[in-house]
Amino acid sequence: MAVSLFTSRRRWRKAGLPALAMTSPSPLAASWRRLRRNPLAMLCLVLLVAMGIWCTAGPWFSPWADDATDALMINHAPGADHWLGTDFLGRDIYTRLLLAGRISLTVGLVSMVLSVTLGYLLGALAGYLGGWTDRLIMRFADLLMTIPSLPLLIIMGAMLSELGISPDYRIYMVMIMLSLLGWPSLARLVRGQILSLRERDFMLATEVLGLSTRRRILGHLLPNTVPILIVVATMGVANAILSESALSYLGLGVVPPTPSWGNMMDAANSLIDFQRRPWLWMPPGVAIFVTVIAINILGDGLRDALDPKMKRR
């Protein structure tokens, strides 16, 4: 009887394990659930998605083309025909704001992807291999981090101007410039995370089990660095947008006729424009402010959601 009771209890436990596995959410689902409990982060996520859709599809529904000028409406205040007014060439500010949003958001996203890919790979190599590889990568990263990024970007932008790079190709050069200066900080973070994870019990167990180096790195080591990667990547978009806007405002980034939020603000380059024509600089300024603040708040929400130590009771 005791044997049958023990056997029945063991069957109950085995039957309950699949149900328990089905009720336990995956790490991704649990992170998404924690993110949804943060209303401010969700609001910023919805705002950024709506802004991306608005900048992508909005110009198609605008009655004004980007290069359409109206000589009778130069520097005209916002009205029924031009919702956000016109610039010094009679171009519609609303249409150019949306087209500039495409450029600024694209520059931020692409430069983030390039810098994250480069920093992630170099940081992982430095942390896992160590030795001269670690010293070489980290010393080069330290050298780049000791140089202020904005003056270096200004010098590189001035070199592009001297070389006479076409405005159509200049946007790609700006993306490469921003990505080359954005990878060292991520590489240092990934390296530190790799050094910490490499000595954990689960990594020692993979060595005892005889798993290949490729499987240990790709299957067990790198996936545990994804949370910090997502958070840093989110913040990198905001930094890239700010850097591109600063360069374009100085005339060293994306140059006309290609619009960006930075060179749109450069249109108000006199005290009269600044005081009497706020529609020239306020729409792109507000767009930059709202985008960067939303990205930073979303990054904080992602950090709290992806970090297991931040779990709420």
C-alpha positions as CSV (number, residue, x, y, z in Angstrom):
1,M,0.0,0.0,0.0
2,A,2.8,2.4,0.8
3,V,4.5,1.6,-2.5
4,S,1.3,2.3,-4.4
5,L,0.8,5.6,-2.5
6,F,4.4,6.6,-3.3
7,T,3.9,5.7,-7.0
8,S,0.6,7.6,-7.2
9,R,2.2,10.7,-5.7
10,R,5.1,10.5,-8.2
11,R,2.6,10.3,-11.0
12,W,0.8,13.4,-9.7
13,R,4.1,15.3,-9.6
14,K,5.0,14.2,-13.2
15,A,1.6,15.2,-14.4
16,G,1.9,18.6,-12.7
17,L,5.3,19.5,-14.2
18,P,4.1,20.2,-17.7
19,A,1.3,22.3,-16.4
20,L,3.8,24.2,-14.2
21,A,6.0,24.8,-17.3
22,M,3.0,26.0,-19.3
23,T,2.1,28.5,-16.5
24,S,5.6,29.8,-16.0
25,P,6.2,32.7,-18.5
26,S,9.4,32.9,-20.6
27,P,11.9,35.6,-19.7
28,L,10.8,37.6,-22.7
29,A,7.2,37.4,-21.7
30,A,8.0,38.2,-18.1
31,S,10.0,41.3,-19.2
32,W,7.2,42.5,-21.4
33,R,4.7,42.0,-18.5
34,R,6.9,44.1,-16.3
35,L,7.3,46.8,-19.0
36,R,3.5,47.0,-19.4
37,R,3.2,47.8,-15.7
38,N,5.2,51.0,-16.3
39,P,2.6,53.3,-17.8
40,L,5.1,56.1,-18.6
41,A,7.4,53.8,-20.5
42,M,4.5,52.4,-22.5
43,L,3.3,55.9,-23.3
44,C,6.8,56.7,-24.6
45,L,6.8,53.5,-26.7
46,V,3.5,54.3,-28.2
47,L,4.6,57.9,-28.9
48,L,7.8,56.8,-30.6
49,V,5.9,54.2,-32.8
50,A,3.4,56.9,-33.7
51,M,6.1,59.4,-34.5
52,G,7.9,56.8,-36.8
53,I,4.6,56.0,-38.6
54,W,3.8,59.8,-38.9
55,C,7.2,60.7,-40.3
56,T,7.1,57.7,-42.7
57,A,3.6,58.0,-44.1
58,G,2.8,61.7,-43.4
59,P,4.5,63.3,-46.4
60,W,2.5,61.1,-48.8
61,F,-0.7,62.8,-47.6
62,S,0.7,66.3,-47.5
63,P,-0.5,68.6,-50.3
64,W,3.0,70.2,-50.5
65,A,6.1,68.5,-51.9
66,D,9.5,69.0,-50.3
67,D,10.9,71.1,-53.0
68,A,7.7,73.0,-53.7
69,T,8.1,76.8,-53.2
70,D,5.6,79.6,-53.0
71,A,7.2,83.0,-53.6
72,L,4.1,84.8,-52.3
73,M,4.3,82.9,-48.9
74,I,7.9,83.4,-47.9
75,N,8.4,83.3,-44.1
76,H,4.6,83.1,-43.7
77,A,3.1,82.4,-40.3
78,P,1.1,79.2,-39.7
79,G,-2.3,79.3,-41.3
80,A,-4.9,77.2,-43.1
81,D,-2.7,76.5,-46.2
82,H,0.5,76.0,-44.3
83,W,-0.2,74.5,-40.9
84,L,3.3,75.2,-39.5
85,G,4.1,78.2,-41.7
86,T,6.8,78.5,-44.5
87,D,10.5,79.1,-44.5
88,F,12.7,81.6,-46.3
89,L,12.1,79.9,-49.7
90,G,8.4,79.5,-49.2
91,R,8.6,75.8,-48.5
92,D,6.0,74.1,-46.2
93,I,7.5,73.6,-42.7
94,Y,5.1,70.7,-41.9
95,T,6.2,68.6,-44.9
96,R,9.8,69.3,-44.3
97,L,9.4,68.5,-40.6
98,L,8.2,65.0,-41.5
99,L,10.8,64.4,-44.1
100,A,13.5,65.6,-41.7
101,G,12.1,63.2,-39.1
102,R,12.8,60.4,-41.5
103,I,16.4,61.4,-41.9
104,S,17.1,62.1,-38.2
105,L,15.4,58.9,-37.0
106,T,17.1,56.8,-39.7
107,V,20.5,58.3,-38.8
108,G,19.9,57.5,-35.1
109,L,18.7,53.9,-35.8
110,V,21.4,53.0,-38.4
111,S,24.3,54.5,-36.4
112,M,23.0,52.7,-33.3
113,V,22.9,49.4,-35.1
114,L,26.4,49.8,-36.5
115,S,27.9,51.0,-33.2
116,V,26.1,48.3,-31.2
117,T,27.3,45.5,-33.6
118,L,30.9,46.7,-33.5
119,G,30.9,47.3,-29.8
120,Y,29.2,44.1,-29.0
121,L,31.6,42.0,-31.0
122,L,34.7,43.7,-29.8
123,G,33.6,43.7,-26.2
124,A,32.8,40.0,-26.3
125,L,36.1,39.1,-27.9
126,A,38.0,41.2,-25.4
127,G,36.2,39.7,-22.4
128,Y,36.3,36.1,-23.5
129,L,39.7,35.8,-25.1
130,G,41.6,38.1,-22.8
131,G,45.3,38.5,-23.2
132,W,46.7,40.7,-25.9
133,T,43.4,40.8,-27.7
134,D,41.8,42.4,-24.6
135,R,44.6,44.9,-24.1
136,L,44.6,45.9,-27.7
137,I,40.9,46.5,-28.0
138,M,40.5,48.2,-24.7
139,R,43.4,50.5,-25.1
140,F,42.0,51.6,-28.5
141,A,38.6,52.1,-26.8
142,D,40.2,54.1,-24.0
143,L,41.9,56.3,-26.6
144,L,38.7,57.1,-28.3
145,M,36.9,57.8,-25.0
146,T,39.5,60.3,-23.9
147,I,38.8,62.5,-27.0
148,P,35.6,64.7,-26.6
149,S,33.1,63.4,-29.2
150,L,31.6,66.7,-30.3
151,P,34.9,68.4,-31.2
152,L,36.0,65.3,-33.0
153,L,32.7,65.1,-34.9
154,I,33.1,68.8,-35.9
155,I,36.6,68.1,-37.2
156,M,35.4,65.1,-39.2
157,G,32.4,67.1,-40.5
158,A,34.7,69.9,-41.6
159,M,36.8,67.4,-43.5
160,L,33.7,66.2,-45.3
161,S,32.9,69.7,-46.3
162,E,36.5,70.3,-47.6
163,L,36.4,67.0,-49.6
164,G,33.1,68.2,-51.2
165,I,31.1,65.1,-50.4
166,S,27.7,65.1,-52.1
167,P,24.7,65.8,-49.9
168,D,23.2,62.5,-51.1
169,Y,26.1,60.5,-49.7
170,R,26.9,62.7,-46.8
171,I,24.1,61.2,-44.6
172,Y,25.9,57.8,-44.9
173,M,29.2,59.3,-43.8
174,V,27.5,60.9,-40.8
175,M,26.1,57.5,-39.8
176,I,29.6,55.9,-40.0
177,M,31.1,58.8,-38.1
178,L,28.6,58.4,-35.2
179,S,28.9,54.7,-35.1
180,L,32.7,54.8,-34.9
181,L,32.5,57.1,-31.9
182,G,29.7,55.2,-30.2
183,W,31.1,51.7,-29.8
184,P,33.8,52.1,-27.1
185,S,31.4,52.6,-24.1
186,L,29.3,49.6,-25.1
187,A,32.4,47.5,-25.6
188,R,33.6,48.2,-22.1
189,L,30.2,47.3,-20.7
190,V,30.0,44.0,-22.6
191,R,33.5,43.1,-21.6
192,G,32.8,43.7,-18.0
193,Q,29.6,41.6,-18.2
194,I,31.5,38.8,-20.1
195,L,34.2,38.7,-17.4
196,S,31.6,38.4,-14.7
197,L,29.5,35.7,-16.4
198,R,32.6,33.7,-17.5
199,E,33.2,32.7,-13.9
200,R,29.6,31.8,-13.0
201,D,28.6,28.3,-12.1
202,F,26.6,27.7,-15.3
203,M,29.6,28.6,-17.5
204,L,31.8,26.2,-15.5
205,A,29.2,23.6,-16.0
206,T,29.4,24.0,-19.7
207,E,33.1,23.3,-19.6
208,V,32.6,20.2,-17.5
209,L,30.0,18.9,-19.9
210,G,32.5,19.4,-22.7
211,L,30.5,21.8,-24.8
212,S,32.3,23.4,-27.7
213,T,33.5,27.0,-27.5
214,R,31.0,28.1,-30.1
215,R,28.1,26.7,-28.2
216,R,29.3,28.1,-24.9
217,I,29.6,31.6,-26.3
218,L,26.6,31.7,-28.6
219,G,24.2,29.5,-26.5
220,H,25.0,30.5,-22.9
221,L,27.3,33.5,-22.6
222,L,26.1,36.1,-25.1
223,P,22.4,35.6,-24.5
224,N,22.9,36.7,-20.9
225,T,24.3,40.1,-22.1
226,V,21.2,40.9,-24.2
227,P,19.4,43.0,-21.5
228,I,22.3,45.4,-21.2
229,L,22.6,45.5,-25.0
230,I,19.0,46.5,-25.4
231,V,19.2,49.3,-22.8
232,V,22.5,50.7,-24.2
233,A,21.1,50.5,-27.8
234,T,18.0,52.4,-26.8
235,M,20.1,55.2,-25.2
236,G,22.4,55.2,-28.3
237,V,19.6,56.2,-30.6
238,A,18.9,59.4,-28.5
239,N,22.7,60.2,-28.4
240,A,23.0,59.7,-32.2
241,I,19.9,62.0,-32.9
242,L,21.4,64.7,-30.7
243,S,24.8,64.5,-32.2
244,E,23.4,64.5,-35.8
245,S,21.2,67.5,-34.9
246,A,24.2,69.4,-33.4
247,L,26.3,68.7,-36.5
248,S,23.5,69.7,-38.9
249,Y,22.8,72.8,-37.0
250,L,26.5,73.8,-37.4
251,G,26.3,73.0,-41.1
252,L,28.7,70.0,-40.8
253,G,26.2,67.1,-40.8
254,V,23.3,66.6,-43.1
255,V,23.3,69.6,-45.4
256,P,20.5,71.1,-47.5
257,P,18.6,70.3,-49.7
258,T,18.3,67.1,-47.6
259,P,16.2,68.1,-44.6
260,S,17.0,67.1,-41.0
261,W,15.8,68.5,-37.7
262,G,19.2,70.1,-37.1
263,N,19.5,72.0,-40.3
264,M,15.9,73.1,-40.1
265,M,16.8,74.8,-36.8
266,D,19.7,76.4,-38.6
267,A,17.2,78.3,-40.8
268,A,16.6,80.6,-37.9
269,N,20.1,82.0,-38.0
270,S,19.4,85.6,-37.1
271,L,17.9,87.4,-34.1
272,I,15.0,88.6,-36.1
273,D,14.1,85.0,-37.1
274,F,14.5,83.8,-33.6
275,Q,12.3,86.5,-32.1
276,R,9.7,87.1,-34.8
277,R,9.5,83.8,-36.7
278,P,9.4,81.0,-34.0
279,W,7.7,78.6,-36.5
280,L,11.1,78.2,-38.2
281,W,12.9,76.6,-35.2
282,M,10.3,75.6,-32.7
283,P,8.8,72.6,-34.6
284,P,12.1,70.8,-35.1
285,G,13.3,71.8,-31.6
286,V,10.1,70.3,-30.0
287,A,10.5,67.2,-32.2
288,I,14.1,66.6,-31.0
289,F,13.1,67.3,-27.4
290,V,10.1,65.0,-27.4
291,T,12.0,62.2,-29.2
292,V,15.0,62.2,-27.0
293,I,13.0,62.4,-23.7
294,A,10.8,59.5,-24.9
295,I,13.7,57.4,-25.8
296,N,15.5,58.0,-22.5
297,I,12.3,57.2,-20.5
298,L,11.7,54.1,-22.5
299,G,15.4,53.0,-21.9
300,D,14.9,53.4,-18.2
301,G,11.7,51.3,-18.4
302,L,13.5,48.6,-20.4
303,R,16.3,48.5,-17.9
304,D,13.9,47.9,-15.0
305,A,11.9,45.3,-17.0
306,L,15.0,43.3,-18.3
307,D,16.9,43.3,-15.0
308,P,15.8,40.4,-12.8
309,K,17.0,42.3,-9.7
310,M,14.3,45.0,-10.4
311,K,11.4,42.6,-10.2
312,R,8.4,43.9,-8.3
313,R,6.9,41.9,-5.5
